[in-house]
């Protein structure tokens, strides 16, 4: 194989390893609460959500 073929191959492997590292970091057990918190916060019921009476507008 030529140098350029090896360079493309190694670059592809490097990008795959970086992508796998990002996925592993994002879904690690330490970050689970941080990642899942917005989902539960969005689904929780608010006692008096903003904008119910027309006083507050979204920007």
mmCIF file of the N, C-alpha and C atoms, coordinates in Angstrom:
data_MODEL
# 
_entry.id   MODEL 
# 
loop_
_atom_site.group_PDB 
_atom_site.id 
_atom_site.type_symbol 
_atom_site.label_atom_id 
_atom_site.label_alt_id 
_atom_site.label_comp_id 
_atom_site.label_asym_id 
_atom_site.label_entity_id 
_atom_site.label_seq_id 
_atom_site.pdbx_PDB_ins_code 
_atom_site.Cartn_x 
_atom_site.Cartn_y 
_atom_site.Cartn_z 
_atom_site.occupancy 
_atom_site.B_iso_or_equiv 
_atom_site.pdbx_formal_charge 
_atom_site.auth_seq_id 
_atom_site.auth_comp_id 
_atom_site.auth_asym_id 
_atom_site.auth_atom_id 
_atom_site.pdbx_PDB_model_num 
ATOM 1   N N  . UNK A 1 1  ? 0.840   -1.178 0.000  1.00 0.00 ? 1  UNK A N  1 
ATOM 2   C CA . UNK A 1 1  ? 0.000   0.000  0.000  1.00 0.00 ? 1  UNK A CA 1 
ATOM 3   C C  . UNK A 1 1  ? 0.885   1.241  0.000  1.00 0.00 ? 1  UNK A C  1 
ATOM 4   N N  . UNK A 1 2  ? 0.392   2.255  -0.628 1.00 0.00 ? 2  UNK A N  1 
ATOM 5   C CA . UNK A 1 2  ? 1.154   3.495  -0.716 1.00 0.00 ? 2  UNK A CA 1 
ATOM 6   C C  . UNK A 1 2  ? 0.996   4.317  0.569  1.00 0.00 ? 2  UNK A C  1 
ATOM 7   N N  . UNK A 1 3  ? 1.801   5.355  0.652  1.00 0.00 ? 3  UNK A N  1 
ATOM 8   C CA . UNK A 1 3  ? 1.747   6.224  1.828  1.00 0.00 ? 3  UNK A CA 1 
ATOM 9   C C  . UNK A 1 3  ? 0.383   6.887  1.966  1.00 0.00 ? 3  UNK A C  1 
ATOM 10  N N  . UNK A 1 4  ? -0.183  7.351  0.862  1.00 0.00 ? 4  UNK A N  1 
ATOM 11  C CA . UNK A 1 4  ? -1.478  8.038  0.943  1.00 0.00 ? 4  UNK A CA 1 
ATOM 12  C C  . UNK A 1 4  ? -2.592  7.080  1.380  1.00 0.00 ? 4  UNK A C  1 
ATOM 13  N N  . UNK A 1 5  ? -2.516  5.828  0.965  1.00 0.00 ? 5  UNK A N  1 
ATOM 14  C CA . UNK A 1 5  ? -3.517  4.849  1.390  1.00 0.00 ? 5  UNK A CA 1 
ATOM 15  C C  . UNK A 1 5  ? -3.422  4.608  2.896  1.00 0.00 ? 5  UNK A C  1 
ATOM 16  N N  . UNK A 1 6  ? -2.193  4.487  3.404  1.00 0.00 ? 6  UNK A N  1 
ATOM 17  C CA . UNK A 1 6  ? -2.005  4.321  4.843  1.00 0.00 ? 6  UNK A CA 1 
ATOM 18  C C  . UNK A 1 6  ? -2.463  5.558  5.601  1.00 0.00 ? 6  UNK A C  1 
ATOM 19  N N  . UNK A 1 7  ? -2.195  6.723  5.058  1.00 0.00 ? 7  UNK A N  1 
ATOM 20  C CA . UNK A 1 7  ? -2.602  7.964  5.717  1.00 0.00 ? 7  UNK A CA 1 
ATOM 21  C C  . UNK A 1 7  ? -4.122  8.036  5.828  1.00 0.00 ? 7  UNK A C  1 
ATOM 22  N N  . UNK A 1 8  ? -4.833  7.717  4.751  1.00 0.00 ? 8  UNK A N  1 
ATOM 23  C CA . UNK A 1 8  ? -6.302  7.718  4.791  1.00 0.00 ? 8  UNK A CA 1 
ATOM 24  C C  . UNK A 1 8  ? -6.823  6.672  5.772  1.00 0.00 ? 8  UNK A C  1 
ATOM 25  N N  . UNK A 1 9  ? -6.203  5.503  5.766  1.00 0.00 ? 9  UNK A N  1 
ATOM 26  C CA . UNK A 1 9  ? -6.629  4.437  6.671  1.00 0.00 ? 9  UNK A CA 1 
ATOM 27  C C  . UNK A 1 9  ? -6.441  4.857  8.131  1.00 0.00 ? 9  UNK A C  1 
ATOM 28  N N  . UNK A 1 10 ? -5.272  5.378  8.465  1.00 0.00 ? 10 UNK A N  1 
ATOM 29  C CA . UNK A 1 10 ? -5.004  5.794  9.842  1.00 0.00 ? 10 UNK A CA 1 
ATOM 30  C C  . UNK A 1 10 ? -5.886  6.965  10.261 1.00 0.00 ? 10 UNK A C  1 
ATOM 31  N N  . UNK A 1 11 ? -6.148  7.881  9.348  1.00 0.00 ? 11 UNK A N  1 
ATOM 32  C CA . UNK A 1 11 ? -7.031  9.006  9.652  1.00 0.00 ? 11 UNK A CA 1 
ATOM 33  C C  . UNK A 1 11 ? -8.450  8.517  9.928  1.00 0.00 ? 11 UNK A C  1 
ATOM 34  N N  . UNK A 1 12 ? -8.920  7.555  9.164  1.00 0.00 ? 12 UNK A N  1 
ATOM 35  C CA . UNK A 1 12 ? -10.253 6.987  9.369  1.00 0.00 ? 12 UNK A CA 1 
ATOM 36  C C  . UNK A 1 12 ? -10.339 6.280  10.715 1.00 0.00 ? 12 UNK A C  1 
ATOM 37  N N  . UNK A 1 13 ? -9.307  5.520  11.048 1.00 0.00 ? 13 UNK A N  1 
ATOM 38  C CA . UNK A 1 13 ? -9.283  4.834  12.341 1.00 0.00 ? 13 UNK A CA 1 
ATOM 39  C C  . UNK A 1 13 ? -9.253  5.854  13.476 1.00 0.00 ? 13 UNK A C  1 
ATOM 40  N N  . UNK A 1 14 ? -8.477  6.909  13.316 1.00 0.00 ? 14 UNK A N  1 
ATOM 41  C CA . UNK A 1 14 ? -8.409  7.960  14.332 1.00 0.00 ? 14 UNK A CA 1 
ATOM 42  C C  . UNK A 1 14 ? -9.767  8.628  14.525 1.00 0.00 ? 14 UNK A C  1 
ATOM 43  N N  . UNK A 1 15 ? -10.443 8.961  13.434 1.00 0.00 ? 15 UNK A N  1 
ATOM 44  C CA . UNK A 1 15 ? -11.769 9.577  13.547 1.00 0.00 ? 15 UNK A CA 1 
ATOM 45  C C  . UNK A 1 15 ? -12.772 8.635  14.208 1.00 0.00 ? 15 UNK A C  1 
ATOM 46  N N  . UNK A 1 16 ? -12.696 7.352  13.885 1.00 0.00 ? 16 UNK A N  1 
ATOM 47  C CA . UNK A 1 16 ? -13.574 6.370  14.522 1.00 0.00 ? 16 UNK A CA 1 
ATOM 48  C C  . UNK A 1 16 ? -13.327 6.274  16.018 1.00 0.00 ? 16 UNK A C  1 
ATOM 49  N N  . UNK A 1 17 ? -12.052 6.315  16.417 1.00 0.00 ? 17 UNK A N  1 
ATOM 50  C CA . UNK A 1 17 ? -11.711 6.253  17.835 1.00 0.00 ? 17 UNK A CA 1 
ATOM 51  C C  . UNK A 1 17 ? -12.185 7.505  18.570 1.00 0.00 ? 17 UNK A C  1 
ATOM 52  N N  . UNK A 1 18 ? -12.046 8.664  17.945 1.00 0.00 ? 18 UNK A N  1 
ATOM 53  C CA . UNK A 1 18 ? -12.522 9.907  18.563 1.00 0.00 ? 18 UNK A CA 1 
ATOM 54  C C  . UNK A 1 18 ? -14.038 9.869  18.722 1.00 0.00 ? 18 UNK A C  1 
ATOM 55  N N  . UNK A 1 19 ? -14.744 9.412  17.708 1.00 0.00 ? 19 UNK A N  1 
ATOM 56  C CA . UNK A 1 19 ? -16.202 9.313  17.778 1.00 0.00 ? 19 UNK A CA 1 
ATOM 57  C C  . UNK A 1 19 ? -16.625 8.349  18.886 1.00 0.00 ? 19 UNK A C  1 
ATOM 58  N N  . UNK A 1 20 ? -15.972 7.201  18.968 1.00 0.00 ? 20 UNK A N  1 
ATOM 59  C CA . UNK A 1 20 ? -16.288 6.232  20.019 1.00 0.00 ? 20 UNK A CA 1 
ATOM 60  C C  . UNK A 1 20 ? -16.004 6.822  21.399 1.00 0.00 ? 20 UNK A C  1 
ATOM 61  N N  . UNK A 1 21 ? -14.924 7.581  21.527 1.00 0.00 ? 21 UNK A N  1 
ATOM 62  C CA . UNK A 1 21 ? -14.607 8.218  22.803 1.00 0.00 ? 21 UNK A CA 1 
ATOM 63  C C  . UNK A 1 21 ? -15.655 9.227  23.221 1.00 0.00 ? 21 UNK A C  1 
ATOM 64  N N  . UNK A 1 22 ? -16.162 9.987  22.262 1.00 0.00 ? 22 UNK A N  1 
ATOM 65  C CA . UNK A 1 22 ? -17.215 10.963 22.566 1.00 0.00 ? 22 UNK A CA 1 
ATOM 66  C C  . UNK A 1 22 ? -18.480 10.252 23.037 1.00 0.00 ? 22 UNK A C  1 
ATOM 67  N N  . UNK A 1 23 ? -18.847 9.183  22.367 1.00 0.00 ? 23 UNK A N  1 
ATOM 68  C CA . UNK A 1 23 ? -20.047 8.425  22.746 1.00 0.00 ? 23 UNK A CA 1 
ATOM 69  C C  . UNK A 1 23 ? -19.884 7.830  24.140 1.00 0.00 ? 23 UNK A C  1 
ATOM 70  N N  . UNK A 1 24 ? -18.727 7.238  24.414 1.00 0.00 ? 24 UNK A N  1 
ATOM 71  C CA . UNK A 1 24 ? -18.486 6.642  25.732 1.00 0.00 ? 24 UNK A CA 1 
ATOM 72  C C  . UNK A 1 24 ? -18.522 7.715  26.813 1.00 0.00 ? 24 UNK A C  1 
ATOM 73  N N  . UNK A 1 25 ? -17.929 8.859  26.552 1.00 0.00 ? 25 UNK A N  1 
ATOM 74  C CA . UNK A 1 25 ? -17.933 9.945  27.540 1.00 0.00 ? 25 UNK A CA 1 
ATOM 75  C C  . UNK A 1 25 ? -19.354 10.453 27.783 1.00 0.00 ? 25 UNK A C  1 
ATOM 76  N N  . UNK A 1 26 ? -20.126 10.634 26.735 1.00 0.00 ? 26 UNK A N  1 
ATOM 77  C CA . UNK A 1 26 ? -21.468 11.195 26.875 1.00 0.00 ? 26 UNK A CA 1 
ATOM 78  C C  . UNK A 1 26 ? -22.393 10.263 27.652 1.00 0.00 ? 26 UNK A C  1 
ATOM 79  N N  . UNK A 1 27 ? -22.291 8.972  27.407 1.00 0.00 ? 27 UNK A N  1 
ATOM 80  C CA . UNK A 1 27 ? -23.186 8.017  28.045 1.00 0.00 ? 27 UNK A CA 1 
ATOM 81  C C  . UNK A 1 27 ? -22.571 7.342  29.268 1.00 0.00 ? 27 UNK A C  1 
ATOM 82  N N  . UNK A 1 28 ? -21.515 7.903  29.841 1.00 0.00 ? 28 UNK A N  1 
ATOM 83  C CA . UNK A 1 28 ? -20.911 7.303  31.027 1.00 0.00 ? 28 UNK A CA 1 
ATOM 84  C C  . UNK A 1 28 ? -21.853 7.432  32.220 1.00 0.00 ? 28 UNK A C  1 
ATOM 85  N N  . UNK A 1 29 ? -21.664 6.578  33.197 1.00 0.00 ? 29 UNK A N  1 
ATOM 86  C CA . UNK A 1 29 ? -22.551 6.567  34.367 1.00 0.00 ? 29 UNK A CA 1 
ATOM 87  C C  . UNK A 1 29 ? -22.433 7.838  35.188 1.00 0.00 ? 29 UNK A C  1 
ATOM 88  N N  . UNK A 1 30 ? -21.271 8.468  35.181 1.00 0.00 ? 30 UNK A N  1 
ATOM 89  C CA . UNK A 1 30 ? -21.082 9.693  35.954 1.00 0.00 ? 30 UNK A CA 1 
ATOM 90  C C  . UNK A 1 30 ? -21.945 10.828 35.415 1.00 0.00 ? 30 UNK A C  1 
ATOM 91  N N  . UNK A 1 31 ? -22.178 10.858 34.116 1.00 0.00 ? 31 UNK A N  1 
ATOM 92  C CA . UNK A 1 31 ? -22.930 11.945 33.489 1.00 0.00 ? 31 UNK A CA 1 
ATOM 93  C C  . UNK A 1 31 ? -24.412 11.620 33.335 1.00 0.00 ? 31 UNK A C  1 
ATOM 94  N N  . UNK A 1 32 ? -24.845 10.461 33.748 1.00 0.00 ? 32 UNK A N  1 
ATOM 95  C CA . UNK A 1 32 ? -26.228 10.039 33.497 1.00 0.00 ? 32 UNK A CA 1 
ATOM 96  C C  . UNK A 1 32 ? -27.251 11.020 34.071 1.00 0.00 ? 32 UNK A C  1 
ATOM 97  N N  . UNK A 1 33 ? -27.070 11.439 35.314 1.00 0.00 ? 33 UNK A N  1 
ATOM 98  C CA . UNK A 1 33 ? -28.030 12.376 35.914 1.00 0.00 ? 33 UNK A CA 1 
ATOM 99  C C  . UNK A 1 33 ? -28.038 13.710 35.184 1.00 0.00 ? 33 UNK A C  1 
ATOM 100 N N  . UNK A 1 34 ? -26.874 14.183 34.777 1.00 0.00 ? 34 UNK A N  1 
ATOM 101 C CA . UNK A 1 34 ? -26.785 15.458 34.063 1.00 0.00 ? 34 UNK A CA 1 
ATOM 102 C C  . UNK A 1 34 ? -27.482 15.378 32.712 1.00 0.00 ? 34 UNK A C  1 
ATOM 103 N N  . UNK A 1 35 ? -27.343 14.250 32.038 1.00 0.00 ? 35 UNK A N  1 
ATOM 104 C CA . UNK A 1 35 ? -27.930 14.087 30.713 1.00 0.00 ? 35 UNK A CA 1 
ATOM 105 C C  . UNK A 1 35 ? -29.440 13.884 30.802 1.00 0.00 ? 35 UNK A C  1 
ATOM 106 N N  . UNK A 1 36 ? -29.893 13.149 31.800 1.00 0.00 ? 36 UNK A N  1 
ATOM 107 C CA . UNK A 1 36 ? -31.316 12.822 31.914 1.00 0.00 ? 36 UNK A CA 1 
ATOM 108 C C  . UNK A 1 36 ? -32.138 13.902 32.612 1.00 0.00 ? 36 UNK A C  1 
ATOM 109 N N  . UNK A 1 37 ? -31.520 14.793 33.363 1.00 0.00 ? 37 UNK A N  1 
ATOM 110 C CA . UNK A 1 37 ? -32.259 15.793 34.147 1.00 0.00 ? 37 UNK A CA 1 
ATOM 111 C C  . UNK A 1 37 ? -33.158 16.692 33.303 1.00 0.00 ? 37 UNK A C  1 
ATOM 112 N N  . UNK A 1 38 ? -32.714 17.232 32.165 1.00 0.00 ? 38 UNK A N  1 
ATOM 113 C CA . UNK A 1 38 ? -33.614 18.101 31.394 1.00 0.00 ? 38 UNK A CA 1 
ATOM 114 C C  . UNK A 1 38 ? -34.886 17.396 30.921 1.00 0.00 ? 38 UNK A C  1 
ATOM 115 N N  . UNK A 1 39 ? -34.781 16.112 30.624 1.00 0.00 ? 39 UNK A N  1 
ATOM 116 C CA . UNK A 1 39 ? -35.962 15.374 30.179 1.00 0.00 ? 39 UNK A CA 1 
ATOM 117 C C  . UNK A 1 39 ? -37.014 15.341 31.280 1.00 0.00 ? 39 UNK A C  1 
ATOM 118 N N  . UNK A 1 40 ? -36.596 15.041 32.494 1.00 0.00 ? 40 UNK A N  1 
ATOM 119 C CA . UNK A 1 40 ? -37.552 14.969 33.592 1.00 0.00 ? 40 UNK A CA 1 
ATOM 120 C C  . UNK A 1 40 ? -38.031 16.352 34.011 1.00 0.00 ? 40 UNK A C  1 
ATOM 121 N N  . UNK A 1 41 ? -37.171 17.350 33.908 1.00 0.00 ? 41 UNK A N  1 
ATOM 122 C CA . UNK A 1 41 ? -37.571 18.718 34.239 1.00 0.00 ? 41 UNK A CA 1 
ATOM 123 C C  . UNK A 1 41 ? -38.622 19.212 33.244 1.00 0.00 ? 41 UNK A C  1 
ATOM 124 N N  . UNK A 1 42 ? -38.487 18.822 31.989 1.00 0.00 ? 42 UNK A N  1 
ATOM 125 C CA . UNK A 1 42 ? -39.435 19.244 30.966 1.00 0.00 ? 42 UNK A CA 1 
ATOM 126 C C  . UNK A 1 42 ? -40.794 18.564 31.167 1.00 0.00 ? 42 UNK A C  1 
ATOM 127 N N  . UNK A 1 43 ? -40.789 17.341 31.672 1.00 0.00 ? 43 UNK A N  1 
ATOM 128 C CA . UNK A 1 43 ? -42.029 16.599 31.846 1.00 0.00 ? 43 UNK A CA 1 
ATOM 129 C C  . UNK A 1 43 ? -42.732 16.887 33.169 1.00 0.00 ? 43 UNK A C  1 
ATOM 130 N N  . UNK A 1 44 ? -42.051 17.528 34.106 1.00 0.00 ? 44 UNK A N  1 
ATOM 131 C CA . UNK A 1 44 ? -42.672 17.785 35.406 1.00 0.00 ? 44 UNK A CA 1 
ATOM 132 C C  . UNK A 1 44 ? -43.725 18.885 35.280 1.00 0.00 ? 44 UNK A C  1 
ATOM 133 N N  . UNK A 1 45 ? -44.747 18.781 36.118 1.00 0.00 ? 45 UNK A N  1 
ATOM 134 C CA . UNK A 1 45 ? -45.806 19.787 36.122 1.00 0.00 ? 45 UNK A CA 1 
ATOM 135 C C  . UNK A 1 45 ? -45.392 20.959 36.998 1.00 0.00 ? 45 UNK A C  1 
ATOM 136 N N  . UNK A 1 46 ? -45.617 22.153 36.504 1.00 0.00 ? 46 UNK A N  1 
ATOM 137 C CA . UNK A 1 46 ? -45.338 23.353 37.280 1.00 0.00 ? 46 UNK A CA 1 
ATOM 138 C C  . UNK A 1 46 ? -46.629 23.817 37.942 1.00 0.00 ? 46 UNK A C  1 
ATOM 139 N N  . UNK A 1 47 ? -46.506 24.385 39.136 1.00 0.00 ? 47 UNK A N  1 
ATOM 140 C CA . UNK A 1 47 ? -47.682 24.890 39.843 1.00 0.00 ? 47 UNK A CA 1 
ATOM 141 C C  . UNK A 1 47 ? -48.290 26.067 39.083 1.00 0.00 ? 47 UNK A C  1 
ATOM 142 N N  . UNK A 1 48 ? -47.473 26.989 38.653 1.00 0.00 ? 48 UNK A N  1 
ATOM 143 C CA . UNK A 1 48 ? -47.933 28.149 37.900 1.00 0.00 ? 48 UNK A CA 1 
ATOM 144 C C  . UNK A 1 48 ? -46.919 28.422 36.786 1.00 0.00 ? 48 UNK A C  1 
ATOM 145 N N  . UNK A 1 49 ? -47.061 27.753 35.668 1.00 0.00 ? 49 UNK A N  1 
ATOM 146 C CA . UNK A 1 49 ? -46.079 27.928 34.598 1.00 0.00 ? 49 UNK A CA 1 
ATOM 147 C C  . UNK A 1 49 ? -46.084 29.353 34.059 1.00 0.00 ? 49 UNK A C  1 
ATOM 148 N N  . UNK A 1 50 ? -44.954 29.830 33.568 1.00 0.00 ? 50 UNK A N  1 
ATOM 149 C CA . UNK A 1 50 ? -44.894 31.197 33.043 1.00 0.00 ? 50 UNK A CA 1 
ATOM 150 C C  . UNK A 1 50 ? -45.786 31.363 31.822 1.00 0.00 ? 50 UNK A C  1 
ATOM 151 N N  . UNK A 1 51 ? -46.425 32.488 31.753 1.00 0.00 ? 51 UNK A N  1 
ATOM 152 C CA . UNK A 1 51 ? -47.237 32.796 30.588 1.00 0.00 ? 51 UNK A CA 1 
ATOM 153 C C  . UNK A 1 51 ? -48.671 32.329 30.653 1.00 0.00 ? 51 UNK A C  1 
ATOM 154 N N  . UNK A 1 52 ? -49.098 31.793 31.782 1.00 0.00 ? 52 UNK A N  1 
ATOM 155 C CA . UNK A 1 52 ? -50.468 31.293 31.886 1.00 0.00 ? 52 UNK A CA 1 
ATOM 156 C C  . UNK A 1 52 ? -51.470 32.428 31.794 1.00 0.00 ? 52 UNK A C  1 
ATOM 157 N N  . UNK A 1 53 ? -51.161 33.549 32.407 1.00 0.00 ? 53 UNK A N  1 
ATOM 158 C CA . UNK A 1 53 ? -52.092 34.672 32.441 1.00 0.00 ? 53 UNK A CA 1 
ATOM 159 C C  . UNK A 1 53 ? -51.793 35.710 31.375 1.00 0.00 ? 53 UNK A C  1 
ATOM 160 N N  . UNK A 1 54 ? -50.899 35.416 30.476 1.00 0.00 ? 54 UNK A N  1 
ATOM 161 C CA . UNK A 1 54 ? -50.594 36.345 29.397 1.00 0.00 ? 54 UNK A CA 1 
ATOM 162 C C  . UNK A 1 54 ? -49.665 37.473 29.774 1.00 0.00 ? 54 UNK A C  1 
ATOM 163 N N  . UNK A 1 55 ? -49.109 37.450 30.972 1.00 0.00 ? 55 UNK A N  1 
ATOM 164 C CA . UNK A 1 55 ? -48.231 38.532 31.410 1.00 0.00 ? 55 UNK A CA 1 
ATOM 165 C C  . UNK A 1 55 ? -46.818 38.370 30.867 1.00 0.00 ? 55 UNK A C  1 
ATOM 166 N N  . UNK A 1 56 ? -46.374 37.144 30.760 1.00 0.00 ? 56 UNK A N  1 
ATOM 167 C CA . UNK A 1 56 ? -45.006 36.889 30.322 1.00 0.00 ? 56 UNK A CA 1 
ATOM 168 C C  . UNK A 1 56 ? -45.013 36.358 28.892 1.00 0.00 ? 56 UNK A C  1 
ATOM 169 N N  . UNK A 1 57 ? -44.123 36.876 28.102 1.00 0.00 ? 57 UNK A N  1 
ATOM 170 C CA . UNK A 1 57 ? -44.004 36.423 26.716 1.00 0.00 ? 57 UNK A CA 1 
ATOM 171 C C  . UNK A 1 57 ? -42.632 35.823 26.512 1.00 0.00 ? 57 UNK A C  1 
ATOM 172 N N  . UNK A 1 58 ? -42.572 34.862 25.633 1.00 0.00 ? 58 UNK A N  1 
ATOM 173 C CA . UNK A 1 58 ? -41.271 34.294 25.276 1.00 0.00 ? 58 UNK A CA 1 
ATOM 174 C C  . UNK A 1 58 ? -40.541 35.237 24.361 1.00 0.00 ? 58 UNK A C  1 
ATOM 175 N N  . UNK A 1 59 ? -39.254 35.257 24.496 1.00 0.00 ? 59 UNK A N  1 
ATOM 176 C CA . UNK A 1 59 ? -38.435 36.132 23.653 1.00 0.00 ? 59 UNK A CA 1 
ATOM 177 C C  . UNK A 1 59 ? -37.774 35.354 22.572 1.00 0.00 ? 59 UNK A C  1 
# 
